[in-house]
Amino acid sequence: MADNRKVVKIKEDNLGEVHVADEVVAIIAGLAATEVEGVASMAGNITNELVSKLGMKNLSKGVKVEVAEKTVSVEVALNISYGYSIPEVSEKVQEKVKSAIETMTGLSVAIVNVRIATVDMKKIRNNTFVITADVV
């Protein structure tokens, strides 16, 4: 491989090899997590927040993966929507992330840790969105 990203071989046969970058695994995890009802968004660090404000999308925002051989450990940081059960949403995120990574890559997911960074206060009241803004 020409670049410096960490990659893992997921397949090898008479036609050749298939490698997946750890960034790809992180993107799969992030997309899977955001599909769960109650997840408002992925949480990120200040660099990710600046990148998103500039209009660039970082699909692995809030996700850290460690790939060792054929096993993956995942940490996701997310913002939960107000009114949802944190334990229930977290469990659904763990299941969805594990399933997505294993299905798409064939890698085995050892652990999915979830960190709730904040509660998103946007909610629907009488079919009208009530949006709150951060005070700077």
C-alpha positions as CSV (number, residue, x, y, z in Angstrom):
1,M,0.0,0.0,0.0
2,A,1.2,3.4,-0.9
3,D,-0.2,5.5,1.9
4,N,0.4,5.4,5.7
5,R,-3.0,4.4,6.9
6,K,-3.3,1.3,9.0
7,V,-4.9,-1.5,7.0
8,V,-6.0,-5.1,7.7
9,K,-6.2,-7.9,5.2
10,I,-9.8,-9.3,5.2
11,K,-9.5,-11.6,2.2
12,E,-6.9,-13.5,0.2
13,D,-7.5,-15.9,-2.7
14,N,-6.1,-16.8,-6.1
15,L,-7.4,-13.5,-7.5
16,G,-5.5,-11.4,-4.9
17,E,-6.0,-9.7,-1.6
18,V,-8.5,-7.3,-0.1
19,H,-7.3,-4.8,2.5
20,V,-9.5,-2.4,4.5
21,A,-8.2,0.8,6.1
22,D,-9.1,1.3,9.7
23,E,-10.7,4.6,8.6
24,V,-13.2,2.5,6.6
25,V,-14.1,0.5,9.7
26,A,-14.6,3.8,11.6
27,I,-16.9,5.2,8.9
28,I,-19.0,2.0,8.9
29,A,-19.3,2.3,12.7
30,G,-20.3,6.0,12.6
31,L,-22.9,5.5,9.9
32,A,-24.4,2.5,11.7
33,A,-24.6,4.4,15.0
34,T,-26.4,7.4,13.4
35,E,-29.1,5.1,12.0
36,V,-30.2,4.3,15.6
37,E,-33.3,6.2,16.7
38,G,-32.4,8.5,19.6
39,V,-28.9,9.2,18.3
40,A,-28.9,13.0,17.5
41,S,-25.4,13.0,16.1
42,M,-21.8,11.8,16.6
43,A,-19.7,13.7,19.0
44,G,-16.3,14.9,18.0
45,N,-13.3,16.8,19.2
46,I,-12.6,20.4,18.4
47,T,-10.8,19.6,15.1
48,N,-13.8,17.6,13.9
49,E,-16.2,20.4,14.9
50,L,-14.1,22.9,12.9
51,V,-14.0,20.7,9.9
52,S,-17.7,20.2,9.9
53,K,-18.3,23.9,10.2
54,L,-16.2,24.5,7.1
55,G,-18.6,22.3,5.2
56,M,-16.4,19.2,5.0
57,K,-17.9,16.0,6.4
58,N,-15.9,13.7,8.6
59,L,-17.8,10.4,8.5
60,S,-15.6,8.8,11.2
61,K,-16.2,11.7,13.7
62,G,-16.7,10.4,17.2
63,V,-15.3,7.0,16.4
64,K,-12.1,5.3,17.4
65,V,-11.3,1.8,16.2
66,E,-8.4,-0.6,16.9
67,V,-8.0,-3.4,14.4
68,A,-5.7,-6.3,15.5
69,E,-5.5,-9.2,13.1
70,K,-9.2,-10.0,12.4
71,T,-10.6,-8.4,15.6
72,V,-12.0,-4.9,16.1
73,S,-12.5,-2.8,19.2
74,V,-14.7,0.2,18.8
75,E,-15.4,3.3,20.8
76,V,-18.2,5.7,19.7
77,A,-19.0,9.1,21.2
78,L,-22.4,10.3,20.5
79,N,-25.0,12.9,21.3
80,I,-28.3,11.5,22.4
81,S,-31.7,13.1,21.7
82,Y,-33.6,14.4,24.7
83,G,-36.3,12.0,26.0
84,Y,-34.6,8.7,24.9
85,S,-33.4,6.0,27.3
86,I,-29.6,6.1,27.4
87,P,-29.2,2.4,28.2
88,E,-31.6,1.3,25.5
89,V,-30.1,3.6,22.8
90,S,-26.6,2.6,23.8
91,E,-27.5,-1.1,23.5
92,K,-29.0,-0.6,20.1
93,V,-25.9,1.3,18.9
94,Q,-23.7,-1.5,20.1
95,E,-25.7,-4.1,18.3
96,K,-26.0,-2.0,15.1
97,V,-22.3,-1.2,15.0
98,K,-21.2,-4.8,15.7
99,S,-23.5,-6.1,13.0
100,A,-22.6,-3.6,10.4
101,I,-18.8,-4.1,10.8
102,E,-19.0,-7.9,10.9
103,T,-21.4,-8.0,7.9
104,M,-19.5,-5.6,5.7
105,T,-15.9,-6.6,6.5
106,G,-16.0,-10.1,7.9
107,L,-14.0,-8.9,10.9
108,S,-15.0,-10.0,14.4
109,V,-16.0,-7.2,16.7
110,A,-14.8,-7.8,20.3
111,I,-16.2,-4.8,22.0
112,V,-18.2,-1.6,21.3
113,N,-17.9,1.0,24.0
114,V,-20.4,3.9,23.9
115,R,-19.8,7.3,25.5
116,I,-22.7,9.8,25.7
117,A,-21.1,13.2,25.2
118,T,-24.2,15.4,25.5
119,V,-28.0,15.5,25.3
120,D,-29.4,17.2,22.2
121,M,-32.2,19.5,23.4
122,K,-34.0,19.8,20.0
123,K,-37.4,18.2,20.3
124,I,-40.8,18.3,18.8
125,R,-43.6,20.0,20.7
126,N,-47.1,20.1,19.0
127,N,-45.5,19.1,15.7
128,T,-43.2,22.2,15.8
129,F,-39.5,22.0,16.2
130,V,-38.1,23.8,19.2
131,I,-34.5,24.5,18.5
132,T,-32.1,25.7,21.2
133,A,-28.7,27.2,20.4
134,D,-25.4,27.1,22.4
135,V,-24.7,30.3,24.1
136,V,-21.2,31.5,23.4
